[in-house]
Amino acid sequence: MKALLLAINSKYIHTNLAVRYLKEYARQHGVSGVEFAEYTINHHLPFVIDEVYRLRPPVLFLSCYIWNIEMMMDFAAEYRLISPDTLIVAGGPEVSYNSEEVLRNNPAIDMVLSSEGEKPFTQLMEHLEGKRSRKEVHSLTYREDGAIAQTPMEEEIELSQLPFAYMDLRDLEHKILYFETIRGCPFRCSYCLSSIIKNVRYMPLEQACAYLQIFLDHKVPQVKFVDRTFNCNKQHAMGIWKYLAEHDNGVTNFHFELTAHLIDEEMIRFLSTVRQGLFQFEIGVQSTNETTIREIHRTTSTQKLLQICRRLDEAKNIHLHLDLIAGLPFEDLESFGHSFDEVMTIRPQQMQMGFLKILKGSLMEKNAKQYGMVYSNKAPFQVYSTHWINYDEMMVLKDMEEMVEQYYNSGLYSRTMRLILDGEASPFAFFRDLGLYYVKQKYHLKNQSPEEKVTILREFFLLRSPQNQENAKLFEELCLYDICVHNKPKKLPDWLSMQRSQGYREEINAFYDTPEKMEHYLPEYAQEEPKKVQKMAHLQVFGFDPLTFEQKETAILFNYRRRDLLGNAHFEKIDLFAHKTEG
């Protein structure tokens, strides 16, 4: 090995696209002996140090991002103690805009490669092989005679030169794979680093589709496009969407970050025809406060954006993630609540609450003092307070965010949450008050079991209003449905019972004992004995129809061997007497 690229990801399911690009681009340009190693921020630092040391790399490259920068700098300092002769080079967005400062503050770092790394990394490897001088390595910051020197920045790469990064997909079966067809962004949002990249570059459509076909052929579960605004060029976006729809393998899901106001009628009509689960869209609303939107240099009409999101949701075939950012200029707690409620009228599958982070090199960093922003000196540089929102209020939003993640975004309580939110004038007020309740009862101080979480939700729901008391039975039936749709129910809270199904035990047994019904409803279990099928699938009788909330006995069959992208079991309504499906 000539060099090791070290990646520390935020989660096990993530992959690092950058280190794969560097290795493969260098290989295609005659540089061999480059390997990479991936760990996560949940690994203990001594473990990572030991594993890297076993490999004995003479040159070590650190891939630095906002989620791992502190760990990477600690790693470099510790690794230098045990391997003083290793050349340690840092790269990535978290060191590109302050490379001199990185070297001044971190004596264990020998060099920094700034900005896009494919060409400079290959040049540096050629320098280390004696094929070019150090001054011929672009985008390099290094120590020389007690001072810090820099070479000129490398020109941006043409995306036609990017290799396919995943040369071996065998060990990535349970990982999210990332893909890139665009660099740069035409918009200038002040909180985003993409705003300082002047040019927008596209991978040729034919090349992009050829690379995507590799994912399709391997039936990988999910591919996330890292393109900042995937639909900034309609021809490019439609070309890729149509290719993926035409070559759909029935398995792979593709995730895109979009700006909604660029989606026109033709795109909406096309998108309404794609397979449910093929596409997943993340759309940054950020705020519905028009003053805030102008201040952060967004040109989006919020009402147009939300209207397009509603149109995208009509076909119910695309998973929508809508984002808000707390801590933006001119947005106080009341304004954020209004933004949240407006977005929640759409009922997206994911309502993502983020907190403003002051990224180095961004326009927001330059204006932070003007906005009275107090933010952490440590990554991820999250805002604590501004002229418009104080830290007490930010804590309220943090507690609320946990409730949104736990009870809404998890998808574990989808029918129950529909009942709750349909009865609330303000979803923001509900989640805010639920967060306050968690803290008051000290529930936030320990991890809750699934049974405890749903019990706390019931507890809060019944305390909230007299009308909720009247809906207690429906609430409980919907909780049972939500449990059943994810897993065959085993351990239930004391207040929840499956007793109703016992009255239909004879009919349920007859259902499983009929081969024609098994072949029609549960073909995945064709080779199993009826008693074993009963232990694996589940047929539950409810006192309410969980889909319409109508008070009538409803039998639903849950098939756990057939699930959607979110892990929900396939289900069908069953007439236990006539044995015919309704949906």
C-alpha positions as CSV (number, residue, x, y, z in Angstrom):
1,M,0.0,0.0,0.0
2,K,1.2,3.5,-0.9
3,A,-1.6,5.5,0.7
4,L,-4.7,5.0,2.8
5,L,-7.8,7.1,2.5
6,L,-9.6,7.3,5.9
7,A,-13.3,7.9,6.0
8,I,-15.3,8.2,9.2
9,N,-19.0,8.2,8.4
10,S,-21.9,9.4,10.6
11,K,-23.7,6.1,10.4
12,Y,-22.9,2.5,9.5
13,I,-25.3,2.5,6.6
14,H,-23.6,5.4,4.9
15,T,-20.8,5.2,2.4
16,N,-18.1,7.7,1.6
17,L,-18.3,8.7,-2.1
18,A,-15.2,11.0,-2.0
19,V,-12.6,8.4,-1.1
20,R,-13.9,6.1,-3.8
21,Y,-13.6,8.8,-6.3
22,L,-10.1,9.6,-5.3
23,K,-8.9,6.0,-5.4
24,E,-10.6,5.2,-8.8
25,Y,-9.6,8.5,-10.5
26,A,-6.0,8.0,-9.4
27,R,-6.0,4.4,-10.6
28,Q,-7.3,5.4,-14.0
29,H,-4.4,7.9,-14.2
30,G,-1.7,5.4,-13.4
31,V,-1.5,5.6,-9.6
32,S,-1.8,2.2,-7.9
33,G,-1.5,1.1,-4.3
34,V,-4.3,3.4,-2.9
35,E,-6.8,1.9,-0.5
36,F,-9.5,3.2,1.7
37,A,-10.9,2.3,5.1
38,E,-14.4,3.3,6.5
39,Y,-15.4,3.6,10.1
40,T,-18.1,5.6,11.9
41,I,-18.2,8.3,14.5
42,N,-19.6,5.6,16.9
43,H,-16.3,3.7,16.8
44,H,-14.1,4.5,19.7
45,L,-11.0,6.4,18.7
46,P,-8.5,3.8,20.0
47,F,-10.2,1.2,17.9
48,V,-9.8,3.3,14.7
49,I,-6.2,4.1,15.6
50,D,-5.4,0.4,16.1
51,E,-7.1,-0.7,12.9
52,V,-5.3,1.9,10.8
53,Y,-2.0,1.1,12.4
54,R,-2.4,-2.6,11.5
55,L,-2.3,-1.4,7.9
56,R,0.9,0.6,8.3
57,P,0.1,3.2,5.6
58,P,3.1,5.4,4.8
59,V,0.7,8.2,3.7
60,L,-2.6,8.8,5.3
61,F,-5.4,11.0,3.9
62,L,-8.2,12.2,6.2
63,S,-11.7,12.8,4.6
64,C,-13.0,15.7,6.8
65,Y,-16.6,16.7,7.1
66,I,-18.7,18.6,9.6
67,W,-19.7,15.4,11.4
68,N,-16.2,14.0,11.9
69,I,-13.8,16.9,12.0
70,E,-13.2,16.8,15.7
71,M,-12.6,13.1,15.6
72,M,-10.3,13.4,12.6
73,M,-8.1,16.0,14.3
74,D,-8.0,14.0,17.5
75,F,-7.1,10.9,15.4
76,A,-4.2,12.8,13.7
77,A,-2.8,14.0,17.0
78,E,-2.9,10.5,18.6
79,Y,-1.7,8.7,15.5
80,R,1.3,11.0,15.2
81,L,2.5,9.8,18.6
82,I,2.7,6.2,17.5
83,S,3.7,6.7,13.9
84,P,5.8,9.9,13.7
85,D,7.0,9.2,10.2
86,T,3.5,8.9,8.5
87,L,2.7,11.7,6.2
88,I,-0.8,12.9,7.2
89,V,-2.9,14.9,4.7
90,A,-6.4,16.4,5.4
91,G,-8.9,17.1,2.7
92,G,-12.7,17.6,2.3
93,P,-15.1,20.5,2.8
94,E,-14.3,21.1,6.5
95,V,-10.7,22.0,5.8
96,S,-10.9,23.5,2.4
97,Y,-11.8,27.1,3.3
98,N,-9.4,27.5,6.2
99,S,-6.5,25.3,5.3
100,E,-3.8,27.6,6.8
101,E,-5.8,27.7,10.1
102,V,-6.0,23.9,10.1
103,L,-2.2,23.6,9.8
104,R,-1.6,26.3,12.5
105,N,-3.9,24.6,15.0
106,N,-3.1,21.0,14.2
107,P,0.7,20.3,14.2
108,A,0.0,16.6,13.5
109,I,-1.4,17.6,10.0
110,D,1.4,17.9,7.4
111,M,-0.7,19.1,4.4
112,V,-4.2,20.1,3.3
113,L,-5.7,19.4,-0.1
114,S,-8.5,22.0,-0.7
115,S,-11.7,21.9,-2.8
116,E,-12.3,19.2,-5.4
117,G,-9.7,16.5,-4.7
118,E,-9.5,14.1,-7.7
119,K,-6.8,16.0,-9.7
120,P,-4.8,17.4,-6.7
121,F,-4.8,14.0,-5.0
122,T,-3.5,12.3,-8.1
123,Q,-0.9,15.0,-8.5
124,L,0.2,14.6,-4.9
125,M,0.6,10.9,-5.3
126,E,2.7,11.5,-8.4
127,H,4.8,13.9,-6.4
128,L,5.4,11.3,-3.7
129,E,6.4,8.9,-6.4
130,G,9.0,11.4,-7.7
131,K,7.1,12.1,-10.9
132,R,6.5,15.9,-10.3
133,S,7.6,18.6,-7.9
134,R,5.6,19.7,-5.0
135,K,4.9,23.1,-6.6
136,E,3.2,21.2,-9.5
137,V,0.6,19.9,-7.0
138,H,-2.3,22.2,-7.1
139,S,-4.7,23.2,-4.2
140,L,-2.0,22.2,-1.7
141,T,-1.3,23.9,1.6
142,Y,1.8,22.7,3.4
143,R,4.6,23.6,5.8
144,E,7.9,24.9,4.5
145,D,10.8,26.3,6.5
146,G,8.6,27.1,9.5
147,A,6.0,28.9,7.4
148,I,2.8,27.8,5.6
149,A,2.8,27.8,1.8
150,Q,0.1,27.3,-0.8
151,T,0.0,26.3,-4.4
152,P,-2.5,27.7,-7.0
153,M,-6.0,26.1,-6.9
154,E,-6.7,23.4,-9.4
155,E,-9.3,24.0,-12.1
156,E,-12.7,22.3,-11.6
157,I,-12.9,18.9,-13.1
158,E,-15.2,18.1,-16.0
159,L,-17.8,15.6,-14.7
160,S,-17.3,13.5,-17.8
161,Q,-13.9,12.6,-16.2
162,L,-15.5,11.2,-13.1
163,P,-15.2,7.4,-12.8
164,F,-17.9,5.1,-11.5
165,A,-17.0,5.0,-7.8
166,Y,-18.3,1.6,-6.7
167,M,-16.0,-1.0,-8.3
168,D,-17.1,-3.7,-5.9
169,L,-20.8,-3.7,-4.7
170,R,-20.6,-7.1,-3.0
171,D,-20.1,-5.8,0.5
172,L,-22.5,-2.9,0.2
173,E,-25.8,-4.8,0.3
174,H,-27.1,-3.0,3.4
175,K,-25.6,0.4,2.7
176,I,-26.9,3.6,1.2
177,L,-24.9,4.4,-2.0
178,Y,-24.3,7.9,-3.1
179,F,-24.1,9.2,-6.7
180,E,-23.3,12.5,-8.3
181,T,-24.3,14.0,-11.7
182,I,-24.0,17.7,-10.8
183,R,-21.5,19.9,-9.0
184,G,-22.3,23.5,-8.1
185,C,-25.7,25.1,-7.6
186,P,-27.4,28.0,-9.5
187,F,-28.8,29.4,-6.2
188,R,-27.0,31.4,-3.6
189,C,-28.5,30.4,-0.2
190,S,-26.4,32.1,2.4
191,Y,-26.1,29.1,4.7
192,C,-24.9,26.7,2.1
193,L,-21.3,26.1,0.8
194,S,-22.6,25.3,-2.7
195,S,-23.5,29.0,-3.0
196,I,-19.8,29.9,-3.4
197,I,-19.2,27.5,-6.3
198,K,-19.7,29.7,-9.3
199,N,-20.2,27.1,-12.1
200,V,-22.8,24.4,-12.4
201,R,-21.4,21.3,-14.2
202,Y,-23.3,18.3,-15.4
203,M,-22.2,14.7,-16.1
204,P,-23.2,13.8,-19.7
205,L,-26.6,12.1,-19.6
206,E,-25.4,9.0,-21.5
207,Q,-22.6,8.5,-19.0
208,A,-24.8,9.1,-16.0
209,C,-27.4,6.5,-17.2
210,A,-24.7,4.0,-17.9
211,Y,-23.4,4.3,-14.3
212,L,-27.0,4.1,-13.0
213,Q,-27.6,0.9,-14.9
214,I,-24.9,-0.7,-12.7
215,F,-26.9,0.0,-9.6
216,L,-30.1,-1.2,-11.3
217,D,-28.4,-4.5,-12.4
218,H,-27.2,-5.1,-8.9
219,K,-30.7,-4.2,-7.4
220,V,-29.2,-2.1,-4.7
221,P,-31.8,-0.9,-2.2
222,Q,-31.2,2.8,-2.3
223,V,-29.1,5.4,-4.2
224,K,-28.9,8.9,-3.0
225,F,-28.0,11.7,-5.4
226,V,-25.8,14.2,-3.7
227,D,-26.6,16.8,-6.4
228,R,-27.5,20.0,-4.5
229,T,-30.4,20.9,-6.8
230,F,-31.0,18.0,-9.0
231,N,-33.7,19.6,-11.1
232,C,-31.9,22.9,-11.8
233,N,-31.7,21.7,-15.5
234,K,-35.0,20.3,-16.7
235,Q,-33.5,18.3,-19.6
236,H,-30.9,16.7,-17.3
237,A,-33.5,15.8,-14.6
238,M,-36.1,14.5,-17.0
239,G,-33.5,12.5,-18.9
240,I,-32.4,10.6,-15.8
241,W,-36.0,10.2,-14.4
242,K,-37.3,8.8,-17.6
243,Y,-34.3,6.4,-17.9
244,L,-34.9,5.2,-14.3
245,A,-38.6,4.7,-14.9
246,E,-38.0,2.8,-18.2
247,H,-35.4,0.6,-16.6
248,D,-37.0,0.2,-13.2
249,N,-36.0,-3.1,-11.5
250,G,-38.9,-2.9,-9.0
251,V,-36.5,-2.7,-6.1
252,T,-34.1,0.3,-6.1
253,N,-35.2,3.6,-4.7
254,F,-33.6,6.9,-5.8
255,H,-33.4,9.9,-3.5
256,F,-33.1,13.4,-4.9
257,E,-32.7,16.9,-3.4
258,L,-35.0,19.2,-5.4
259,T,-36.2,22.8,-5.5
260,A,-40.0,22.5,-6.0
261,H,-40.6,25.8,-7.8
262,L,-38.7,24.5,-10.9
263,I,-41.1,21.5,-11.3
264,D,-43.6,22.3,-14.1
265,E,-46.8,20.6,-15.3
266,E,-45.0,18.3,-17.6
267,M,-42.8,17.0,-14.9
268,I,-45.7,16.5,-12.5
269,R,-47.6,14.5,-15.0
270,F,-44.7,12.3,-15.7
271,L,-43.8,11.8,-12.0
272,S,-47.4,10.8,-11.2
273,T,-46.9,7.7,-13.4
274,V,-43.7,6.2,-11.8
275,R,-43.8,3.2,-9.5
276,Q,-44.5,3.8,-5.9
277,G,-41.2,3.8,-4.1
278,L,-39.1,4.4,-7.1
279,F,-38.4,8.1,-6.2
280,Q,-37.9,9.9,-2.9
281,F,-37.7,13.7,-3.0
282,E,-36.1,16.0,-0.3
283,I,-37.3,19.5,-0.7
284,G,-35.9,22.4,1.3
285,V,-38.6,24.8,2.4
286,Q,-36.5,26.1,5.2
287,S,-39.0,28.8,6.2
288,T,-42.3,30.3,5.0
289,N,-41.4,33.7,6.5
290,E,-40.9,35.8,3.4
291,T,-38.5,38.2,5.1
292,T,-36.4,35.3,6.1
293,I,-36.5,33.8,2.7
294,R,-35.2,37.1,1.1
295,E,-32.5,37.5,3.8
296,I,-31.0,34.1,3.1
297,H,-31.0,34.8,-0.7
298,R,-33.6,32.3,-1.7
299,T,-35.7,33.3,-4.7
300,T,-38.4,30.7,-4.0
301,S,-42.1,31.7,-3.8
302,T,-43.1,29.7,-0.7
303,Q,-46.7,29.4,-1.6
304,K,-45.8,28.2,-5.1
305,L,-43.4,25.7,-3.6
306,L,-46.0,24.3,-1.2
307,Q,-48.6,24.1,-4.0
308,I,-46.2,22.1,-6.1
309,C,-45.5,19.8,-3.1
310,R,-49.2,19.2,-2.8
311,R,-49.4,18.3,-6.5
312,L,-46.5,15.9,-6.1
313,D,-48.3,14.2,-3.2
314,E,-51.6,13.7,-5.1
315,A,-50.5,10.5,-6.7
316,K,-49.2,9.1,-3.4
317,N,-46.3,7.4,-5.2
318,I,-43.4,9.6,-4.2
319,H,-42.0,9.7,-0.7
320,L,-41.7,13.4,0.3
321,H,-39.2,14.8,2.8
322,L,-39.8,18.5,3.5
323,D,-37.1,20.5,5.5
324,L,-37.3,23.5,7.8
325,I,-34.3,25.2,9.5
326,A,-34.6,26.7,13.0
327,G,-32.4,29.7,13.8
328,L,-32.5,31.6,10.5
329,P,-32.5,35.4,10.5
330,F,-35.8,37.2,11.2
331,E,-37.5,33.9,12.4
332,D,-38.6,33.8,16.0
333,L,-40.4,30.9,17.7
334,E,-43.9,32.1,16.6
335,S,-42.7,32.5,13.0
336,F,-41.1,29.0,13.0
337,G,-44.3,27.6,14.4
338,H,-46.2,29.2,11.5
339,S,-43.7,27.7,9.0
340,F,-44.1,24.3,10.6
341,D,-47.9,24.4,10.5
342,E,-47.9,25.5,6.8
343,V,-45.7,22.7,5.7
344,M,-47.6,20.1,7.8
345,T,-50.8,20.8,5.8
346,I,-49.2,18.6,3.2
347,R,-48.5,15.8,5.7
348,P,-45.2,14.8,4.1
349,Q,-43.8,11.4,4.9
350,Q,-40.8,13.1,6.6
351,M,-41.0,16.5,8.3
352,Q,-37.3,17.3,8.9
353,M,-36.4,19.9,11.5
354,G,-32.8,21.1,11.2
355,F,-30.9,23.7,13.2
356,L,-28.8,26.3,11.5
357,K,-25.1,25.5,11.3
358,I,-22.6,28.2,10.5
359,L,-20.4,26.7,7.9
360,K,-16.9,28.0,7.3
361,G,-16.7,30.0,4.1
362,S,-20.5,30.6,3.8
363,L,-22.1,34.0,3.6
364,M,-24.0,33.2,6.8
365,E,-20.6,33.0,8.6
366,K,-19.7,36.5,7.4
367,N,-23.1,37.9,8.6
368,A,-23.4,36.0,11.8
369,K,-22.4,38.9,14.1
370,Q,-24.8,41.2,12.4
371,Y,-27.6,38.7,13.2
372,G,-26.6,38.4,16.8
373,M,-25.8,34.7,16.3
374,V,-24.2,32.8,19.1
375,Y,-23.0,29.4,17.9
376,S,-20.8,26.6,18.9
377,N,-17.0,26.8,18.4
378,K,-17.1,23.1,17.8
379,A,-18.5,21.2,14.8
380,P,-21.2,21.1,13.7
381,F,-21.2,24.9,14.7
382,Q,-24.9,24.9,15.6
383,V,-26.6,28.2,16.4
384,Y,-27.6,28.6,20.1
385,S,-29.4,32.0,19.8
386,T,-30.0,34.9,17.5
387,H,-31.6,38.4,17.7
388,W,-34.9,36.7,17.2
389,I,-34.8,33.5,19.2
390,N,-33.1,32.7,22.5
391,Y,-31.6,29.5,23.8
392,D,-34.6,28.7,26.0
393,E,-36.8,28.7,22.8
394,M,-34.2,26.7,20.9
395,M,-34.3,24.1,23.6
396,V,-38.1,23.9,23.2
397,L,-37.5,23.3,19.5
398,K,-34.9,20.6,20.2
399,D,-37.2,18.7,22.5
400,M,-40.0,19.1,19.9
401,E,-37.7,17.8,17.1
402,E,-37.2,14.6,19.1
403,M,-40.9,14.1,19.3
404,V,-41.3,14.7,15.6
405,E,-38.6,12.2,14.8
406,Q,-39.9,9.6,17.3
407,Y,-43.6,9.8,16.6
408,Y,-44.0,11.2,13.1
409,N,-40.8,10.6,11.0
410,S,-40.3,7.1,12.3
411,G,-43.4,6.0,10.5
412,L,-44.2,3.7,13.4
413,Y,-47.4,5.5,14.3
414,S,-48.7,6.6,11.0
415,R,-52.5,5.9,11.5
416,T,-52.4,7.0,15.1
417,M,-50.7,10.3,14.2
418,R,-53.2,10.9,11.5
419,L,-56.0,10.7,14.1
420,I,-54.1,13.0,16.5
421,L,-53.1,15.6,14.0
422,D,-56.6,15.7,12.3
423,G,-57.9,16.8,15.7
424,E,-55.3,19.5,16.3
425,A,-55.5,23.1,15.2
426,S,-51.7,23.4,15.2
427,P,-49.4,20.4,14.7
428,F,-46.6,22.7,15.9
429,A,-48.4,23.2,19.2
430,F,-49.0,19.5,19.6
431,F,-45.4,18.4,19.1
432,R,-44.1,21.4,21.1
433,D,-46.4,20.5,24.0
434,L,-45.5,16.8,23.8
435,G,-41.8,17.7,24.1
436,L,-42.5,19.9,27.1
437,Y,-44.5,17.1,28.6
438,Y,-41.6,14.6,28.1
439,V,-39.2,16.9,29.9
440,K,-41.6,17.7,32.7
441,Q,-42.2,14.0,33.3
442,K,-38.5,13.3,32.9
443,Y,-39.1,10.8,30.2
444,H,-36.3,12.3,28.2
445,L,-33.7,11.1,30.8
446,K,-33.9,7.4,29.7
447,N,-34.4,5.3,26.6
448,Q,-38.0,4.2,26.2
449,S,-39.1,0.8,25.0
450,P,-41.6,0.7,22.1
451,E,-44.3,-0.2,24.6
452,E,-43.4,2.7,26.9
453,K,-43.3,5.2,23.9
454,V,-46.8,4.4,22.8
455,T,-48.0,4.4,26.4
456,I,-46.7,7.9,26.8
457,L,-48.3,9.0,23.6
458,R,-51.7,7.6,24.8
459,E,-51.2,9.3,28.2
460,F,-50.6,12.7,26.6
461,F,-53.4,12.3,24.1
462,L,-56.0,11.5,26.8
463,L,-54.8,14.5,28.9
464,R,-54.9,16.9,26.0
465,S,-58.7,17.4,25.6
466,P,-62.1,15.9,26.6
467,Q,-62.7,15.0,22.9
468,N,-59.7,12.8,23.0
469,Q,-61.2,10.9,25.8
470,E,-64.2,10.1,23.5
471,N,-61.8,8.8,20.9
472,A,-59.8,6.6,23.3
473,K,-61.1,3.3,21.8
474,L,-60.3,4.4,18.2
475,F,-56.9,5.6,19.4
476,E,-56.1,2.2,20.8
477,E,-57.3,0.3,17.7
478,L,-55.1,2.5,15.6
479,C,-52.1,1.9,17.9
480,L,-52.7,-1.8,17.5
481,Y,-52.8,-1.4,13.7
482,D,-49.6,0.5,13.7
483,I,-47.9,-2.2,15.7
484,C,-49.2,-5.0,13.4
485,V,-48.1,-3.3,10.2
486,H,-44.5,-3.3,11.3
487,N,-44.2,-6.7,13.1
488,K,-46.3,-9.5,14.3
489,P,-47.5,-8.3,17.7
490,K,-46.0,-10.1,20.7
491,K,-45.4,-7.9,23.7
492,L,-48.2,-5.3,24.0
493,P,-48.8,-2.5,26.6
494,D,-51.3,-3.6,29.3
495,W,-54.0,-1.3,28.0
496,L,-53.9,-2.8,24.5
497,S,-55.5,-6.2,23.7
498,M,-55.9,-8.5,20.7
499,Q,-58.9,-10.1,22.5
500,R,-61.3,-9.3,19.7
501,S,-59.6,-11.7,17.3
502,Q,-60.2,-14.6,19.8
503,G,-63.9,-14.4,18.9
504,Y,-63.0,-15.3,15.3
505,R,-60.5,-18.0,16.1
506,E,-62.5,-20.7,14.2
507,E,-62.8,-18.5,11.1
508,I,-59.1,-17.5,11.3
509,N,-58.0,-21.2,11.6
510,A,-60.2,-22.1,8.6
511,F,-58.6,-19.2,6.6
512,Y,-55.1,-20.6,7.1
513,D,-56.2,-24.2,6.5
514,T,-57.5,-23.4,3.0
515,P,-54.8,-23.9,0.4
516,E,-56.6,-21.7,-2.2
517,K,-56.6,-18.8,0.2
518,M,-52.9,-19.3,1.1
519,E,-52.0,-19.4,-2.6
520,H,-54.0,-16.2,-3.3
521,Y,-53.2,-14.1,-0.2
522,L,-49.8,-15.4,1.0
523,P,-47.9,-17.0,-1.9
524,E,-44.6,-16.3,-0.1
525,Y,-45.6,-18.9,2.5
526,A,-46.6,-21.6,0.0
527,Q,-44.1,-24.2,1.3
528,E,-45.0,-23.7,5.0
529,E,-47.5,-25.7,7.1
530,P,-50.7,-23.7,8.1
531,K,-49.8,-23.6,11.8
532,K,-46.3,-22.2,10.9
533,V,-47.9,-19.6,8.6
534,Q,-50.1,-18.5,11.5
535,K,-47.0,-17.9,13.6
536,M,-45.3,-15.8,10.8
537,A,-48.2,-13.8,9.2
538,H,-51.0,-12.2,11.2
539,L,-54.7,-11.8,10.8
540,Q,-56.2,-9.2,13.2
541,V,-59.8,-8.2,13.7
542,F,-60.3,-4.5,14.7
543,G,-63.4,-2.8,16.1
544,F,-62.8,0.1,13.7
545,D,-61.6,0.2,10.1
546,P,-58.1,1.6,10.6
547,L,-58.0,3.0,7.1
548,T,-61.3,5.0,7.2
549,F,-61.8,5.2,11.0
550,E,-65.4,3.9,10.5
551,Q,-66.7,2.0,13.5
552,K,-67.2,-1.5,12.2
553,E,-65.4,-4.8,12.7
554,T,-62.6,-5.1,10.1
555,A,-60.2,-8.1,9.5
556,I,-56.8,-7.3,8.1
557,L,-54.2,-9.7,7.0
558,F,-50.5,-8.6,7.4
559,N,-47.9,-10.2,5.2
560,Y,-44.4,-9.7,6.7
561,R,-42.6,-11.3,3.8
562,R,-43.8,-8.5,1.5
563,R,-42.8,-5.0,2.7
564,D,-42.6,-1.5,1.2
565,L,-39.5,0.7,1.2
566,L,-40.3,1.9,4.8
567,G,-40.6,-1.6,6.1
568,N,-44.4,-1.6,6.3
569,A,-46.0,-5.1,5.8
570,H,-48.3,-5.6,2.9
571,F,-51.9,-5.8,4.1
572,E,-55.3,-6.7,2.8
573,K,-58.8,-6.4,4.2
574,I,-60.3,-9.9,4.5
575,D,-64.0,-10.8,4.9
576,L,-63.6,-13.8,7.3
577,F,-67.0,-15.1,6.0
578,A,-67.0,-14.4,2.3
579,H,-63.2,-14.4,2.0
580,K,-62.8,-11.7,-0.5
581,T,-60.4,-8.8,-0.5
582,E,-61.4,-5.1,-0.5
583,G,-58.0,-3.5,-1.0
